[in-house]
Amino acid sequence: MMPAARWWPGVAVTRTATRDLWRFGIFSSGNRLLNEMRLDQLLVGLLGGPVMLGLFFFARRLFQMLSDLTVGVFSPVSNVLFASMQGEPEKRRRAFLIASYAATGVALPTFVGLFVLADTAVPLVFGRQWTDAVTAVQGFAVIGMMAGLGIVQAALIRSHGRADWWFWYQAGVQLSALPLIALLYPYGLGVVMVALALRTILLWPLTIRMTLGILDMQLPPYINSLRGPIGGSIVMAVVMHVIPQLLGQGLSAVSVLAAQMLIGTAVYLTTMAGLSWRQAHDLWNILRTKKAQGT
């Protein structure tokens, strides 16, 4: 490979490159450390006791599993992709919109569906002993609805050399949870989760502003690029909500849940494709090309 590329490794080291690499590495490592510390979880256990901690941990674990299965695969790919396009703003802007569409198209319906179905799905799938965790699951579902956008935004910001900004943003998110938990834990885990979900929504515009600044793009085109996943998820949520009333009382809870999931998925895919046919077609062509290259 190296003879074909006419490139050989050297030993040259520049102060600028070393400083940039150190800066990126230290803040990226700090961000990972913040995520592993779980300060909010620690405080919930300290103040709320083992029962509240168990419910909180269960909800967070479910959220993490779904995140890993949906948007988790986008992070390493997006980091490399955006870093390779720093000198091509128009190409990077298009790649960001496609990646955001794909990540949101997977994450948003997953967590919207979890929010709608949590009341019946959690006790039915995991047992009635976890019924008290439903509100916590729904709170994490609201946070997960923005996971698709967040994972792509984080990759763009870090690849633009602003790993420091992302670290301080994450630190602010983590630290802002502590006073909310300390003040609200006497009112129950449900109230705490509502506050944490609202906190995430209120802080989210900061990442939007940074992202749009990097891309030199206005908000309307960005939101418009996501109309398929957003519109499809809204219609899906409505359909999932009314299905139990339409089916009546003759079916078992398992059958109703299965119908909600199957019909909801079909409605989402149909609506999303109808609202964003061109984007779906472009994404399909990209995936098909990559698969052909891989084989």
C-alpha positions in Angstrom: 0.0 0.0 0.0 2.7 2.5 0.9 4.7 2.1 -2.3 1.5 2.5 -4.3 0.6 5.7 -2.5 4.3 6.9 -2.6 4.2 7.6 1.1 6.5 6.4 3.9 6.2 7.1 7.6 8.5 9.6 9.0 9.7 10.9 12.4 8.9 14.6 11.9 7.0 16.1 14.8 5.7 19.7 14.9 4.7 21.6 18.0 1.4 22.8 16.4 0.3 19.3 15.5 1.3 18.0 19.0 -0.6 20.8 20.7 -3.7 20.2 18.6 -3.6 16.4 19.2 -3.1 16.9 23.0 -5.9 19.4 23.2 -8.3 17.1 21.3 -7.2 14.0 23.3 -7.5 15.6 26.7 -11.0 17.0 26.2 -12.2 13.8 24.5 -10.9 11.7 27.4 -12.5 14.1 29.8 -15.8 13.8 28.0 -15.6 10.0 28.3 -14.8 10.3 32.0 -17.8 12.5 32.6 -20.1 9.9 31.0 -18.6 7.1 33.1 -18.9 9.1 36.4 -22.7 9.1 36.3 -22.9 11.9 38.8 -26.7 12.1 38.5 -27.0 8.3 39.2 -24.7 8.6 42.2 -26.8 11.5 43.7 -30.1 9.6 43.1 -28.8 6.7 45.0 -27.3 8.8 47.8 -30.5 10.9 48.4 -33.3 8.7 47.1 -32.2 5.4 48.4 -31.8 1.9 46.7 -35.4 1.7 45.4 -35.2 5.0 43.5 -31.7 4.2 42.3 -32.9 0.8 41.0 -35.7 2.3 39.0 -33.5 5.1 37.7 -30.8 2.6 36.7 -33.3 0.3 35.0 -34.6 3.2 32.9 -31.2 4.5 32.0 -30.0 1.0 31.1 -33.0 0.5 28.7 -32.2 3.9 27.2 -28.6 3.1 26.8 -29.3 -0.3 25.1 -31.7 1.3 22.6 -29.2 4.1 21.9 -26.4 1.7 21.3 -28.6 -0.3 18.9 -29.8 2.7 17.0 -27.5 5.8 16.9 -24.5 4.2 18.5 -23.1 3.1 15.2 -23.1 6.6 13.8 -20.6 8.2 16.2 -17.3 6.6 15.0 -18.3 6.9 11.3 -19.4 10.5 11.7 -16.2 11.5 13.4 -14.0 10.3 10.6 -16.3 11.5 7.9 -16.6 15.1 9.1 -12.9 15.3 10.0 -12.0 14.4 6.4 -14.2 17.2 5.0 -12.9 20.2 7.0 -11.7 21.9 3.8 -14.9 21.2 1.9 -17.7 23.1 3.6 -20.4 22.4 1.1 -19.7 18.7 1.0 -19.5 18.6 4.8 -22.9 20.4 5.0 -24.5 17.9 2.7 -22.9 14.9 4.6 -24.2 16.4 7.9 -27.7 16.7 6.7 -27.7 13.1 5.3 -26.2 11.8 8.6 -28.7 13.7 10.7 -31.6 12.4 8.6 -30.4 8.8 8.9 -29.6 9.0 12.7 -32.9 10.8 13.5 -34.8 8.5 11.2 -33.7 5.6 13.4 -33.6 7.2 16.9 -36.7 9.4 16.9 -39.3 6.7 16.1 -37.6 4.3 18.5 -37.9 6.6 21.5 -41.2 8.1 20.5 -42.5 4.5 20.4 -41.0 3.8 23.7 -42.6 6.8 25.2 -46.1 5.8 23.9 -45.8 2.1 24.7 -44.0 2.3 28.1 -47.2 2.1 30.2 -48.0 -1.3 28.8 -44.7 -2.6 27.5 -42.5 -2.2 30.6 -44.7 -4.3 33.0 -45.6 -6.7 30.2 -42.0 -7.4 29.0 -40.1 -6.9 32.2 -42.6 -7.7 34.9 -45.0 -5.7 37.1 -42.3 -5.0 39.6 -41.0 -2.4 37.2 -44.3 -0.5 36.8 -43.0 2.3 38.9 -40.1 2.8 36.4 -42.5 3.8 33.6 -42.2 7.5 34.2 -38.4 7.3 34.4 -38.4 5.3 31.1 -40.6 7.9 29.5 -38.2 10.7 30.7 -35.2 8.9 29.2 -37.3 8.4 26.1 -37.7 12.2 25.7 -33.9 12.5 26.1 -33.4 9.7 23.5 -35.6 11.5 21.0 -32.8 14.0 20.5 -30.1 11.3 20.6 -30.0 11.0 16.8 -29.4 14.8 16.4 -27.0 14.9 19.4 -24.7 12.1 18.2 -24.2 13.7 14.8 -23.8 17.2 16.2 -21.2 16.0 18.7 -19.2 14.4 15.9 -19.3 17.6 13.8 -18.3 19.8 16.7 -15.4 17.6 17.8 -14.1 17.1 14.2 -14.1 20.9 13.8 -11.5 21.1 16.6 -14.0 22.1 19.3 -13.7 19.0 21.5 -13.2 21.5 24.4 -16.6 23.1 23.7 -18.3 19.8 23.7 -16.6 18.8 26.9 -17.8 21.9 28.7 -21.3 21.5 27.3 -21.5 17.9 28.6 -20.1 19.1 32.0 -22.8 21.7 32.1 -25.5 19.0 31.3 -24.1 16.7 34.0 -23.7 19.4 36.7 -27.1 21.0 36.0 -28.7 17.7 37.0 -27.4 17.7 40.5 -29.4 20.7 42.0 -32.5 19.4 40.2 -32.1 16.0 41.8 -31.3 17.5 45.2 -34.3 19.8 45.2 -36.9 17.4 43.7 -36.1 13.9 44.9 -38.5 14.2 47.9 -41.3 14.5 45.3 -40.5 11.2 43.6 -38.6 9.9 40.7 -41.3 10.9 38.2 -40.9 14.6 39.1 -37.1 14.3 38.9 -37.3 12.8 35.4 -39.6 15.5 34.1 -37.1 18.1 35.3 -34.2 16.2 33.7 -36.0 15.9 30.4 -36.9 19.6 30.4 -33.3 20.4 31.3 -32.1 18.5 28.2 -34.6 20.3 25.9 -33.7 23.8 27.3 -30.0 23.2 26.8 -30.3 21.6 23.4 -30.5 25.0 21.5 -26.8 25.6 22.5 -25.7 22.7 20.3 -27.9 23.8 17.5 -26.4 27.2 17.5 -22.8 25.8 17.5 -23.7 23.4 14.8 -25.3 25.9 12.5 -22.4 28.3 13.1 -19.9 25.6 12.0 -21.9 24.8 8.9 -22.8 28.4 8.1 -26.4 27.4 7.7 -29.8 28.7 8.8 -32.2 26.9 11.1 -35.1 26.4 8.6 -33.2 24.3 6.1 -31.9 22.2 8.9 -35.4 21.5 10.4 -36.8 21.0 6.9 -34.3 18.3 6.2 -35.8 16.3 9.2 -39.4 16.7 8.2 -39.7 13.0 7.3 -38.6 11.5 10.6 -40.4 14.2 12.6 -43.7 14.0 10.7 -43.5 10.2 10.5 -43.0 9.9 14.3 -45.9 12.2 15.1 -48.3 10.2 12.9 -46.9 6.9 14.3 -47.5 8.1 17.9 -51.1 9.0 17.1 -51.8 5.7 15.5 -50.1 3.7 18.3 -52.2 5.6 20.8 -55.6 4.9 19.1 -55.0 1.3 18.2 -56.1 -0.1 21.6 -59.4 1.7 21.3 -59.9 0.5 17.8 -59.2 -3.1 18.6 -61.4 -3.2 21.7 -61.1 -5.6 24.6 -61.1 -8.9 22.7 -57.3 -9.2 22.3 -54.7 -10.0 24.8 -52.2 -7.3 26.0 -49.4 -9.0 24.0 -51.5 -9.0 20.8 -52.4 -5.3 21.2 -48.7 -4.4 21.9 -47.6 -6.4 18.8 -50.2 -4.7 16.7 -49.1 -1.3 18.0 -45.5 -2.0 17.1 -46.1 -3.5 13.7 -48.8 -1.1 12.5 -46.9 1.9 14.0 -43.7 0.9 12.2 -45.5 0.5 8.9 -47.2 3.9 9.3 -43.9 5.5 10.2 -42.0 4.2 7.2 -44.8 5.1 4.8 -45.2 8.6 6.2 -41.5 9.3 6.4 -41.0 8.1 2.8 -43.9 10.3 1.6 -42.6 13.4 3.4 -38.9 12.9 2.4 -38.8 10.7 -0.6 -35.8 12.3 -2.2 -33.7 12.1 1.0 -34.7 8.5 1.5 -33.8 7.7 -2.1 -30.4 9.4 -1.7 -29.7 7.6 1.5 -30.6 4.3 -0.1 -28.3 5.0 -3.0 -25.4 5.8 -0.6 -26.0 2.6 1.4 -26.2 0.5 -1.8 -23.0 2.0 -3.1 -21.1 1.3 0.1 -22.4 -2.2 0.2 -21.3 -2.8 -3.4 -17.8 -1.4 -2.6 -17.6 -3.6 0.5 -18.2 -6.7 -1.5 
